[in-house]
Structures are given as structure tokens and as C-alpha cells.
């Protein structure tokens, strides 16, 4: 709740503006215009992916950039429509049965509102921070699969074929293949020209906005040759700033969109977390992820009232902002205002942009989403990471709904997290008090000794209980004293205490004893509450002190003394 109040009070913005000066303003102006040039063609293409008129991409970016300037925290991150989120929106709408086509936009805006509200709730509850535990192979597999679907989805527009609202990789490829006889070669030519311009600019003039030049050149060609009637273009639209509108709530539609909204909210958090981690390494600026998540939720909520669909952190726009020398979030504000100015003043250019050219832009951006080096690295490093990546990729490209793929990736990550933390840190030690020496020792080398020292460390929770039980059984021998060193144990729960209790009972019944060393007050209280202090005896509990291993040495001396007593009694 404190974070929410800080964001609403614009604390981060006020701190940023205290040191704002002319030099930063000049840098932000140049960066803002550069971001606008990169943004303009891509956000129109993303709107197409979401199933909307391209102009809604411009609405979404300009609105989001302005709002995020006030509620964000990162100086460099730029929000706006993104490839993956746009694809999930289109997939979500295809899965929802709408009675009339004109309801599509209203449903998308309602979905945007729901995503924003969910993101705010998750941020306030600090649940959003859990996305940091989603592993890299899952994210890479998801993004690669999304890139493949996006590129395939633009193939019909590139060749001038209309396949309606077909979704999914295999259905799109099948429908396109069945209509190859209807290929519009003018559209193909425009698309290939766009690819050629992008490639030439990137090779010879990398500082220029390649995507913007490609669509401007194609729009100019359409105007000069009067090709508007031969190929699909953006067409006429109302050239004005996004207008405020109130949502029409349909309880049945809200229920139908709920699962999709949650998956998009999670995807938005994943994108933001990835960008924050990357930019911290590049700039050294420490961001507050939960505050950034909250700002994104507020941005989406506001956007839904201004004809804008769901936005997220954009890696390409953020990197362009950083590379262009942006100093503060004011560069994002200027980028949003620049796009808004172009939208209002140059609508006649936008109307003539061919969809084939936008398809080429989308496919180019989709290609940039595939991190080939990371994929090769995963396959070379471990077979396990390669399997995780492959499973997520296949799930993404083959599932009928992308929200299923997102949930699969999240569930897989948490299963992997539980797997990685399910093995207890367990070591046999050899303690030589005379020479003041401690060495690790394999369990099989302790078979003939009267006492065994076992070092436990880390967090001992329910997911480690089975592994701990297995290791204790490997170490167990009758008529043996066991010293359990617990100085490195950070926390313990009742499931692990139950396994320790069973082990102590087994040792006692077989003529041995269990001694604890390195015990702190918290661990002792846990033992006391569960009844283990009474089970082992107060005199077999050695508390930790400032001198490392001193309590373990005392415990070993106690074990040797008791071993002698047991031998004499035998």
C-alpha cells in the first residue's frame, strides 16, 4: 500500500525533476524523437496483430507513454504495444465468441481494463515479484514461439491473401497454402521492397529509422502509382487524439476474458522484469520492480478509457531510448507527444500505408525477438535447459490458446524451482579437535567410526524433506552417535522436524544417540516447540557461538564420551 501511495503521489517524478536541467532536456528531446521514429511503424503493425485497425497502435503508444511518464520509476524503460502482448490479445479475442464484429474493440478495451486492475492488485499484494522466478529457458521458449506465430500470422498479409480471423500456427499455414492461387503479386512486391529497404538501411545507414523509411517509401509508391485499389492499405480513419469513453460492462464477457486477462498481466510483468534486469546492468540505475509493475497496471487501466489496448515494457523502444542518449522519463513523454502530433497532422500518409509493408515490419521485429545465441548456448550447456526450452516452444506454437502456453511456462518454472530447492545441502564432516582440522568426508568412509558428523545447511522446508530422509537413511548405522551440525540452517518447517524426529527415534532404538551443534535461538525454539529437545535431551544441544566450529567440537567430545560409556556398558 505504501508503494501505491508513492506512485499516486508522483514521488519518483518529483525526485527526477529536482535535478532536471537544459542539458538533460536536449538529450531527452533527441531521444524522444528517435524513439517516435522507431515506434511509429511497429505499433501500427502490433495493432494489426491484435486484430485492430493500425491507428489504435498509435493511440495506445501515445496514451501509454504520457501516462507512464508520471507513474513509472525507470528513467529508461519505454512502454507501449508489444509483439507478444498483441498476439495474445488477438488469440484471446479469437477464443471469445462475440455476437457482433463491432463488439471487438469494446471487448479489447474491457480486456485492457481487466489487465490493468489485475496488475494493480498483484502489485499491491507484491505477488508480481514472483515473475523473477520464471527461468530463462521458459521465457526464451515462450518468446521464440510467439515470434514464430507472429511471423506466420503476417504471411497472408504479405502475399495479399485474406484468411479471415484464423489463429494458430498450423491453421494459418494451412489456410495460406490452400489459397496460394490468389496471391497478390503487387502486395508481394511491396513487401519485398520493404524488406530490401530495411536491410539496406541497417547495413549502410544504421543510425536511420529503417522501419519508418520502409513504410514511408511504400506509402509514397502507393500514392505515385495509385495502387490503393489494388492492394490493402490502412485506409481512412478519424485523425484525432484518443477520445475518452466509458466501458460497457458485460458480466458474461468479463468471465470469458478473466483467464486471458490474468495471462496477459503475467506476460506484461515478465517483460518489465526482463527489461529492468537488463537496463540495471547497462546503466546502474536501481529500479523498484514492484513499483514499476504498479505503474504499468495504472497505465493500462487509464489506457482502456482512451481507445488504447494493453501495453507493456518494450525492449526495442527502451533500447532505442538508451542508445539515443535519453536521460530521464521525459524522453518517453516527448516520444508520445511526437507520435500524437504525427497522427493528427499527417493522417493522409498513414491512410496510404500498405498492409504488406506493415507485415514486413512485423516479421522483421519478430525475427529480432529470436535470441539465437541464447538458444545455442542452452543446447550446448545442459540437456535439461534444452528440454525445458523445447517443451515451452512446442507448447507455445501448438496450443490453441496462448494463455495456456503462458500458464504452462509459469507452472513449469515453479516446478523447476521446487526441484532445484528440493535437495538438501548435506555433508559428512571429519572433525579433528587435536589438529583443529575439519574435512569433508564421503558417507562410505564413516562406516567404521563410532560417531558421524553431518552438516546441514540452507532452508529446510517440506520440499527437502524426502531428500533429507533418503540421505539420513544412507548415513544411518546402528550403535552410532550422530552429530547434526545446523549452524548453516536458515529456516526449518514442521515437515522436516517430523523427519528429524523419526530419525532420532530410529537412532535411539538402535543403540545410538543424536547430538545437535551450531544451534541458534530460532532453531532451538523450533526444536522445543516440536518436542525434539525432550527427545534428544537438553545436554545434547550445543548452541553456536562466535568461534566457528567450537560448538561442533564440543559436540564431538560429547559423542566420544558417550561412545566410551556405551562401550563400557556393553
N, C-alpha and C positions, 0 to 999 in steps of 0.2 A: 504493500500500500504506500510505503514511503517513496518507492521508485515512481509510482503513478503520480503522486503529488509533485515530485520534482520535474517529471516530464510535462505535466499540465501547466506548471508554473514557468516553463521555458528556462529552467536553471542552466542547462547546457548552452543554450543560445546566448543568454546574458553573459556567461563566462567567456564565450567566444568573442563577443562584440567588445568586451573591455579592452582587448588588445588589437582591435581591428584598425588598420591604417590604409593609406593610399596605395602603398606598395602591394599589400595583400589584395586590395580591391582590383588593381590592374591584373594581377595574376589570376584572380578568380574570374574576371571578365573574359580573358582569353580562354581559360579552361572551360568556362560555361559555354562559349560559342563552339568550341571544339567538340564538347560532349553533345551539343544540339545537332551538329553535323553528323556525328556517328549515330545518334539516336533516331533522327527523323525517318530514315528508310526502314530501320529494323522494327520499330514499334508498330508501324503500319502493317508490316508483314506478320508480326505477332498477333495483331487483331484478326487477321485472316485465319491464322491457326486456331484462334478461339471461336471462329465461326461468325465474326462480326465484320462490318464494314471497316476498311483500313483507318478511317478517320477516328474511330474510337481508340485506336492505339495512341494517336496524338492527344486526344482528350485525357487519356489515362496517364500518360507520362507528364504532361504539363501540370495536371492537378496534383499528382503524387509528388513531383519534385518540389512544388511550392509548399505543400503541407509538411513533407518530411524535413524540409529545412528547419522548421520550427520545433518539431518533436523528436528529431533524430539526435544522435550523440556523436557518431563518427564524422570526422572532418572530410573524409574522402569517399565514403560509400554513397553511391547514387542508386536510388530506387526507381522502378518503372516496370512496364510489362517485360516479362522474360519468356524465353523459349519454352522451358519445361512447364511453367505455370499455365501458359496459354494453351499448351497441348492438353493438359489435364482439364482445363475449363472446357475445351471442345469435346473431350472424351466424356466428361460429366454431363454435358448437355445432351449428348447423343444417347446416354443411358437413361435420361429422364424423358418420359413421354409427355410432350407438350401438345395441348389440344390445338393450338393455332400457332403458325410461324411467327406472328407478330409478338407472341409472348416471349420469344427467345431473349431479346435484350433485357426485358424486365426480370427474367429468371437469372440472367448473368449478373445483373446489378444486385439482386437479392442474395445470390451466392457470395458476391463480394462483401456485402454487409455481414453475412454469417461468418465468413472467414475472418474479417476484422474483429468481430466480437469474440470469436474463439481465441484468436491470438492475444487479445487483451486479457481474457480470463486466464489463459495458460501462463502469461507473463506475470500477472499479479500473484498467481499461485506458485510461480517460479518453476513450473513444470517444463517450460520451453527450454531450459538449460540442459535437459536430458538429451537434446539432439547432439550434444558434443560426444555422446557415447555411441553414436552411429558410426560404424567403422568405415574406413576409406574404401575397401573393395565394394561395399554395398553402394556407397554414393557414386563411385565411378561406374559401376554396373548400371545403376539407375539412369545416370546422365547419358551414358553411351546408348542405352536402349531408347531413351527419349529422343536422342539425336537421330537415330535410325528411323524412328517412326515419323519424326518431323520431316526429314528429307523425303521419305516415301510419300507423305501426305501432300507435298508440294509438286510431286511428279505430274499429276494430272493438269495442274495449272500451267506448268512449264511447257507441256505439249498441247495445251488448248483443249483438253477433254473435260467434260462435266460428268462427274460420277456422283453428284448429289452430296449427301451427308455421310458417306461411307467412312467408317472409322476402323482402326486396327491395321497392322502391317500387312497381314496376308489378304484380308478383304480388299484393301486399297490396291495392292499389286495385281490381284485377280481382276478387279473391275477395270483397271487401267489396261491390262493385257487384252481384255475382251473388246476394247474399243480403240485399239491402235489404228484401225482403218479410218477413224475420224480425226486423226492428228491434224492440228492446225499448224502448218509449216511456217506461217508468219510468226506465230507465238513462239515456236521453237527457235526461229532466227533471232527474235528479240531476247529470248532467254540466253542463248549462246553469246550474243553480243554483250549482255550484261556480265556474264562470266568472264568474257575476254577483257572487258574494261576493268573489272575488279582485279584480275590477275596482273594486268599491265600496270595499273596504278600502284599496286602493292610492291611490284618488282622495281619499278623505275622512280616512283614518287611516293614513298611510304608515308610521308608526312601529310598527304592529302586525304580527304574523306572519300575513300574508294566506293563505299556503298552508295553514298549520296550522289556521286558523279555518275554511277551506273544508272540509277533510276532517273536522274535528270536528263541524261543523254537519251534514254529510251523514251521518256515523255516528249522530248524535243523531236525525236524521229517520228513518233506517232502524230504529232501536230503537223510537221512538214509534209508528210506523205498521206495525211488524212486517213490514218489506219484505224480510227476509233470504231468504225463499223465492222472491221474485220477481225479484231481480237478483243478480248475482255479487258476493260480498263476500270479504274476506281469508280469513275462516274460522278455525277453531281451529288452534292451534299450541302447541308446548311453550314456555311462558313461563319461560325460564331464561337464565342468562348463556351465551355461546357456549362449548361444551364442546370440550376438546382431543381431537383424533383423528389417527390415523396414516394416511398415504396408502397406497393400494394401487397399486403401480406396474405399469403395463401397457406394455411396450416398444412394442407396436404403436400404442397410443393416444398415447404420448409422441411418436412420429414423426408421427402425424396432426396433433398440436397444435403442432408445432415452429414452423411458419411463422406461425401465428396468435399464438403467444406472443411472437415477435420483433416483429410489427407492433404488438401492444398495448404492449410495452415501449417502443417508439419513441414511440407516441402519448402514453404517460404522461410521457415526458421532454419532449415538445413542450408539454404542458400546464404542467408545472412551470416550464420556461424562460419561458413567456409570463407566468405569474403573478409570477415573480421580477423580470422586467424591469419589469412594471407597478408592483409594490409598491416597488421601489427608487426610482422616480420620485415615488411618493406619500409615502414615509416617510424616504428617505435611508439606510435600513439596507442595508449591503452584504452580500449573501449569497454563499455559495460554491456555485455551481450543481452542481459535481461532487459535493460533499458532500451536497447536497440530493437529487441523483439516487441516491446510495448509500443515504441514509436511506429513500428510497421503496422501493428494492429490498429492504432488510431488512424494512420494514413489510409488504410484500406476501408475503414468504417466511413471516413469522410468522403473518400473517392466514390463510394457506392451511391452517394447523393448527387454526384456531378457527372453522370453518364460515363463512368470510368470502371473498368474491370480490375480484377485482382492484380496487384503489383508485388514485386519482391526485390531483394537486393540483386542488382545486375553486375556481374563480374566484368563484362566488356565495357560498360559505361563507367564503372568505378575505376578500372584500369586506365581508361582514356582520360578521366579526370585527373588521376595521379600523374600520368605521363605528360599531360599538358601543363602541369605546374599549379594545379588548384591548391589553395592554402586552407580554405575553410568551406563550410557547407553553403556559403553564399554562391559558390560556383554552380551548385545544383539548382539554386533558385534562379540564377540567370539563365541556365540551360532550359528550365521550364518556361520562363518568360519568352525566350527566343523561339522555342517551338510554337508557343501560343501565338506570337506575332506572325510567324510564317503561315500558320494555319488560317489566320484571319485575312492576311494581306495577299497571300499567293495561292488561294484555293483553286484558281484556274490551272495552275501547274499540277497540283495534286490530282485533280479530276482526270488528267490525261496520262497518269502513270499506268502502264500496262501491268496486269496481274502476273504475267510471265516474268517480268523483270523483278517484281517483288518475290516471286517464287525462287528466282536465282539468288536473291539476297538471303532469303530464309535458309536455303540449302547451304549457302556459304557459312552462315552463322552456325548452322547445325554441325557442319564439318569441324568448326573451331571448338565445339563442345567436346569432341572426342580427344581425350588425352592419351595419345598413342604411346608416349614414353612411359607413362604411369602403368598402362596395361602391360607393356612388355616387361617392365620392372616386376610387376606382380607375378607374371608367369615364370620369370627367371628366379625369383626369390624363394617362394614357397608354393607348393602344390595346393595347400589349403586356401591361401588367398586367391589363387587362380580359380578354384572351385566355387568359392563364395561369389567372386565377380561373375563367373559364367552363369551361376544359378540366378543371380539377380538380373542379369542381362536377358536371359531367356524368359524369365517371369515378366519382365517389362514389355518385351516385344510380342509375346504370345498371349498375355492376359487380355480378356475382352474389356476390362476396365482398368485404367491406370491407377486408380486409388487402391485397387488390390495390390498392385506392384509396390506402391509406397508402404502400405501396411506390412507387406511381406518383408521389405527391406528393413523396416523398423524392428519387426519381430525377430528377424534373423540376427540383427546387430545385438539385441539384448540377450538372445540365446548364446551368441558368441561371447558376450561379456560375462554371462554366468559361467560359461565353460572355462573362460580364461581365469576366473577367480575361484573355481571350484577345487583347485588343487592347493592343499595347504603347504606352507613353507615349513618343511620338516627335515631336520638334520640330526644325525648321530654325532656326538662330540666325545673326544677323549681329553679329559682334564687331568693334567699332571701338576699337583699342588707343589711338589718339591721343586720342579724346574720352572714353575709358573708359566706353563705352556698349555695351549688349547688347540687341538686339531680336529678337523672333520674326519669322520671315520665311516666306511660303508657298514651297513647293518650286519652283514655276514661275518665281519671281523670282531663282533662283540659277543659271539655265541658262548665263549668260554669264560666270560667275565661275570663277576658276582653282582655288578651294578652297571646300568646302562644310562647314559646321559642323552636326553633328547631335547633338542632346541626347537621350540615352536615360535613362529613369528607371523606378523600380518594380521588381517582381520579374519577371525574365526566365526563365520556365520553359517547358517543352515546349509548353504550350497557347498561348504567344505566338509560337512560332517561325514559323508560317506567316504571321502578320500582319507580323512583323518582316521576313521575306523579301520580302513584297509591297511594303512601304514602302521598303526598300533598293533594290529594282528601280526604283521610281518616281524615287528620288533619283539613281540611277546615271547617269553620263556618262563617256565615255572621256577619257583625258588629264586627269583631275581628281584633286586631292588631297582626301581626306575626313578631317575631324577628328571622331572619335566621342567625345563627352563622356559619361562614365559615372559621374560623381560621385553621381548620384541613384539608381544601380542598387543595390538591396538584396541581390539574390542572382541567380545565373545557373546554369543547368544545362548538361549536355553537348549537348542538342539545339540550344540557342541558340548555343553555342560553335561547333557544326558549321556553322550558317548564317553566322556571322561569318567563319569560315574560308573558306567558299565565296565570300563577298563580297570578302574580302581578295585571294583568288586571282584573281577576276574583275577587280578594280581593277588589280592588278599586271600582268596580261596585257594590259590596255588602256591601259598607259602612265601609270597613276596610282599613288598611294600612300595607305595608311591610317595615321592617327596617332591614338593614344588619349590622352585627357586626363582629369584628375579621377580617376585610378586609385588605389584604396586597396590595402592589402596583401592582403586576401582576394581581390579581383578579379584582382590581379596573379598571385597563386598559381594561380588558375583558368586564366588565360591561359598561364602557364608549364607547368602540368601537361598542357594540351591541345596545346601546341606553337605557340601563337599568338605568343608573344614572339619566337621564332625566325623566324616568318613575316613579322612586320612590322619586326623589328629593335629592339634594346634602346634605341636612341637616339630611337625614335618612341613611347616610352612616357613620359608626363609624370604624375608622382604628384601627388595632391592635397595641398594644404597649408592652413594656417589662413585665408589670404586667398582669398575667394570669387572664382572665375574666373581666378585667377592662372595656374594650370596650363594652362587653355584659351587664354589669351592667348599663353603661351609656345608652345603647340602651333600656334596660328595663325601666329606668327612663323616657326616651323619650316616650316609649309606654304608660306608666301610665299617663304621662302628656297629651298626645293626646287622650287617652281614656276619661279623665276627660273633655277635650274640646268637644269631640264628644257627651258626655252625656249632657253637658250644652247646646250644640246647639240643641240636640234632645228635 
